[in-house]
Amino acid sequence: MDIAKINFTVIYLTGVVQDWFEIGLNQEDQSILQDWLSNWNLFVDELHQFFGLSDPVGEAANMLDNLYINPGDNISTYNVNFIHYTS
């Protein structure tokens, strides 16, 4: 099941991220196996390690600084975004 999820996800990668994972896929043809090719959790870890936020706390602080209620939104939308950024 993990391999199917990974293959499905790789289809939607673009740019540098796609290039990074294609290298690993191409190495499989040369009998160089990457652990993340068959393990979803390792795949996600690889994705976060190389392409995740470099400063998650700073990014969350920035998102909170710029959080506001859009015209037409209600307080629930604001609260959901606030909880998302603080978790």
Buried (B, 14 or more C-beta within 10 A) or exposed (E): EBEEEBEEBBEEBEEEBEEBBEEBEEEEEEEEEBEBBEBBEBBBBBBEEEBEEEEEEEEBEEBEEEEEEEEEEEEEEBEEBBEEBEE
